[in-house]
Amino acid sequence: VRSPAEYKGELLHMADLALYRAKENGRGNFSFYDAELDAQLRQRRELVAELRSAIAAQALELHYQPQLAADGKRLTGYEALLRWPHPRRGQVPPAEFIPLAEDNGMIEALGTWVLNSACREAARWPGELRVAVNLSAAQFGSGNLVEVVKRALADSGLPARRLELEITESLLIAHTEPVVPVLRTLRQMGVRIAMDDFGTGYSSLSYLWRFPFDK
């Protein structure tokens, strides 16, 4: 027979899971608890543990997507795309594992690995081909993003002008004050700054005026 405290703990656990689902569905929603929520939580915890192990073992991969000039003929560089080839699950989509890394304190280490790997790879490319790397909000929150970029460039020997850092419109809107000064410092170093997904959110042209994006 379980004690009242055990019943209370179980009820609070169920309520927390239902609340989490309601928040995922947006404001003004409610959700009932069901056994599927426990299964989802268990799967999420397993995936977090597996992702942590994959990062430690450097088992993730970078794929490179060509970027062309506006005429569609001249190759200007490549965008580094992070991929997770899971031994049992197959290719885990970035939309699934990137939020897990952000929510569980792994995105800074993951972002640093991506940046270092991409810069080393690009340093072997001919001519002025650039490499584009995506940044997350958590990397700006760490407070040492500029130093991480400096170190990646110095260790790889890649000129700053051949590195392009991409931020999303939503990141800039949600974190304008801490993000803009960092972007200005990076641009003064010679790094190119690009805004990705412009037009998917608030889409105020004032953001383009506040910061001189390269692309």
Solvent accessible surface area in square Angstrom, and as a share of the most:
residue,aa,sasa,rsa
1,V,200,1.15
2,R,115,0.42
3,S,49,0.32
4,P,115,0.72
5,A,75,0.58
6,E,93,0.42
7,Y,106,0.40
8,K,128,0.54
9,G,40,0.38
10,E,58,0.26
11,L,117,0.58
12,L,100,0.50
13,H,68,0.30
14,M,51,0.23
15,A,56,0.43
16,D,87,0.45
17,L,19,0.09
18,A,12,0.09
19,L,95,0.47
20,Y,105,0.40
21,R,57,0.21
22,A,10,0.08
23,K,141,0.60
24,E,118,0.53
25,N,92,0.47
26,G,37,0.35
27,R,240,0.87
28,G,89,0.86
29,N,74,0.38
30,F,161,0.67
31,S,25,0.16
32,F,157,0.66
33,Y,68,0.26
34,D,54,0.28
35,A,78,0.61
36,E,99,0.44
37,L,11,0.05
38,D,42,0.22
39,A,27,0.21
40,Q,81,0.36
41,L,37,0.19
42,R,135,0.49
43,Q,104,0.46
44,R,76,0.28
45,R,157,0.57
46,E,82,0.37
47,L,8,0.04
48,V,18,0.10
49,A,58,0.45
50,E,43,0.19
51,L,0,0.00
52,R,121,0.44
53,S,69,0.45
54,A,9,0.07
55,I,32,0.16
56,A,88,0.68
57,A,75,0.58
58,Q,122,0.54
59,A,49,0.38
60,L,8,0.04
61,E,74,0.33
62,L,27,0.13
63,H,79,0.35
64,Y,64,0.24
65,Q,89,0.39
66,P,78,0.49
67,Q,32,0.14
68,L,99,0.49
69,A,18,0.14
70,A,120,0.93
71,D,90,0.47
72,G,44,0.42
73,K,174,0.74
74,R,149,0.54
75,L,63,0.32
76,T,21,0.12
77,G,1,0.01
78,Y,53,0.20
79,E,21,0.09
80,A,4,0.03
81,L,36,0.18
82,L,22,0.11
83,R,67,0.24
84,W,5,0.02
85,P,44,0.28
86,H,12,0.05
87,P,125,0.79
88,R,169,0.62
89,R,93,0.34
90,G,36,0.34
91,Q,103,0.46
92,V,6,0.03
93,P,72,0.45
94,P,45,0.28
95,A,88,0.68
96,E,81,0.36
97,F,0,0.00
98,I,46,0.23
99,P,56,0.35
100,L,7,0.03
101,A,0,0.00
102,E,69,0.31
103,D,97,0.50
104,N,50,0.26
105,G,69,0.67
106,M,10,0.04
107,I,12,0.06
108,E,72,0.32
109,A,61,0.47
110,L,4,0.02
111,G,9,0.09
112,T,35,0.20
113,W,51,0.18
114,V,16,0.09
115,L,1,0.00
116,N,41,0.21
117,S,17,0.11
118,A,0,0.00
119,C,0,0.00
120,R,120,0.44
121,E,51,0.23
122,A,0,0.00
123,A,38,0.30
124,R,173,0.63
125,W,36,0.13
126,P,101,0.64
127,G,60,0.57
128,E,101,0.45
129,L,30,0.15
130,R,59,0.21
131,V,0,0.00
132,A,1,0.00
133,V,3,0.02
134,N,63,0.32
135,L,10,0.05
136,S,16,0.10
137,A,36,0.28
138,A,39,0.30
139,Q,12,0.05
140,F,15,0.06
141,G,70,0.67
142,S,44,0.29
143,G,73,0.71
144,N,59,0.30
145,L,8,0.04
146,V,28,0.16
147,E,87,0.39
148,V,10,0.06
149,V,0,0.00
150,K,92,0.39
151,R,128,0.47
152,A,2,0.02
153,L,18,0.09
154,A,82,0.64
155,D,112,0.58
156,S,22,0.14
157,G,57,0.55
158,L,5,0.02
159,P,45,0.28
160,A,23,0.18
161,R,135,0.49
162,R,17,0.06
163,L,0,0.00
164,E,1,0.01
165,L,0,0.00
166,E,11,0.05
167,I,1,0.00
168,T,42,0.24
169,E,0,0.00
170,S,75,0.48
171,L,13,0.06
172,L,2,0.01
173,I,56,0.28
174,A,74,0.57
175,H,75,0.34
176,T,16,0.09
177,E,125,0.56
178,P,79,0.50
179,V,0,0.00
180,V,13,0.08
181,P,75,0.47
182,V,32,0.19
183,L,0,0.00
184,R,103,0.38
185,T,53,0.31
186,L,0,0.00
187,R,88,0.32
188,Q,154,0.69
189,M,53,0.23
190,G,35,0.33
191,V,2,0.01
192,R,56,0.20
193,I,0,0.00
194,A,3,0.02
195,M,22,0.10
196,D,48,0.25
197,D,75,0.39
198,F,77,0.32
199,G,49,0.47
200,T,108,0.63
201,G,45,0.44
202,Y,163,0.62
203,S,40,0.25
204,S,24,0.15
205,L,113,0.56
206,S,57,0.37
207,Y,33,0.13
208,L,67,0.34
209,W,218,0.77
210,R,110,0.40
211,F,1,0.00
212,P,64,0.40
213,F,34,0.14
214,D,51,0.27
215,K,114,0.48
